[in-house]
Amino acid sequence: MNWKDALQKKLSQGYINDFNEVALRLLNERGRITAGVVYDNLPKKLRRIMNPTRVAMYLKRVPGVVYTGKPGKGGGDYILEKSIQKARRGSAFLNAVAERLLTDEWMPVEELHSLSLDLRQKNGRLYRDRLGQSQLINSLIKYGMAETTGGKTSSKNLIRRKQ
């Protein structure tokens, strides 16, 4: 039995989505966190069916989360992958992508991934990101800046600025 089957026996898909959302929000806000911090911030319905050890097991399987401790040993911290930290650099970055790259017409997601965006940061250095992460697309949709057709492949999936 693989870990996905084992996890889905313990939690339904809705609970797994709720857990992932809480974990990613905390990691985005605080940076480095432990499994205990995630457990303390879980909604009551999830806290009843979990414990800090189980939270650690689930956290390691959330897409985009990296464990900084030694495998098999407790006490490590969890952080977001570097590419996801870059894609979640803040609303200014997402707004710039929505304004400068997205139009009112549908375009393939592949085309958006091939574009690049130059932004000036506060310190005056040029910030360049290749926009190759699907996390960027998900963030644009989540914050209501874009809408997609939801195709299964990136060539069939189209994106445009939210109408």
N, C-alpha and C positions, 0 to 999 in steps of 0.2 A: 504494500500500500504506500503510495507516495504521500508527501506532506500535504498536498492540496486536498486529497481525499480525507486525510486525518483532520485537517483544519475545518473542512466543511461538515464533518461529523459533529464537531464541537460547536461551530457557529454557522448560522445561515449566511447566505451571500449578502443580505442586507446588513447584518451585524458586521461582517468583514468590511463592507464599504464604509460604515460608520466609524469603525476602528481606524481604517486607513486615513480617513478624513481628519480625525482628531490627531493622529500621530503626525501627519504632514503639516497640519496647522501649527502644532507645538514646535516642530523642528524648524519651521519657517520663522516663527516668532523668536525662539530662544537660541537657536544654533545647536549646541551640544546638550543632550539630555540623557537621562538614564531611564530604564524601564519603569522604575518606581515613580518618576515624575509623570510619565504617561498614564500609569495606573491611577494616580491621584486625580488626574484631570479627565478621566473617562466619565461618560454619563452613568447614572445610577444603574440603568438596565444592563450595561456592559460590565460594570464593576461587580455586580452580583454573580456573574457567571465566569469571572476571570480572577487570576491572582497575579502578582508581579512576575512570577516565573513564566507563566503562560503568556503574559504580555511581552516578555523578552523573546519568546519563541515566535510570536506573531510579528513583532517588530522586524526581526531579521528577514522576514519574507515580504515586507512591504516594498513595492518597486521603488527604487531610488534611495533607499535607506542603507547606510553603511555602518557596520559594527566596528568600533575602534579598539575593542579589547582583544585578548587572545582567545581563539576558538576553544570551547570547552571549559573556559574559566568564566566566572561571574565578574560583575563590577565594571564592565566596560560602558562606554558612552556610545550613543547613536548620533550620526550626523547625516545630512543630505549629501548626495554625490555632488561633485563640483559642477558638472554640467547643469544640474537642476538648480543649484544655487544661482548660477549665472542667469538661467532662464527666469528665475523668480526674483530678479534684482529689484523689483518694485513696480509700482503702478506707472511711474514715468517711462520705464522701458516698454511696458505693454501698450501704453497710450501712443508712444512714438511708433511702434510697429503697426498699430491699428490705423494711425493717421497717414503714415508715409508709405506703407507697403500694401495695405488692403484697400480695395476699391469697392464700389457698389455692385460690380459684376462678379460672377462666379469665376474663380481661378483654381487650378489644381493645387493641392497641398504641396506636391512635389516642387512646383514653381516657387512657392513661398520659401521652401527649404533651400532653394538654390540662390536666393537673394541674400544680400548682406546689408547690414544697417550700421551706419556710423553715428555715434552719439557722443556729445561732449559731456563729460562728467564734471562734478563740482571742482575737481582739482585741475581741470583744463586738459587732461590727457584724452586722447581719442580712444573711445571704447568701441571695439568691433566684435560682433558676434555673428557666427555663420547661420544662426537660426535653424540648426539641424535637429533640434530636440522636439519630440512630440509633446514634451511637457509644455513648451511654449504655446502650442495649438490648444492644449487642454486648458491652460491658464486664460487664454483669450476667450474661450467659450465660457469658462466658469465665471469670469468677471463681466460677462455680457457685452464684450467688445466685438465678437465675431460669431458667425453661425456656419455650420457645415451641413453637407448633405448626408454624411455618415456612411460613405462607401467603405467597403471592406479593404480595398487596396488604396494606397496613396494616390495612384493615378485616377481612380474613380471618385475619390473623396474630394469634394470641392469646398472652398471657403470664400467668404466675403465679409465685408464690414456689416455689423448688425444694423438692420433697417429700422 
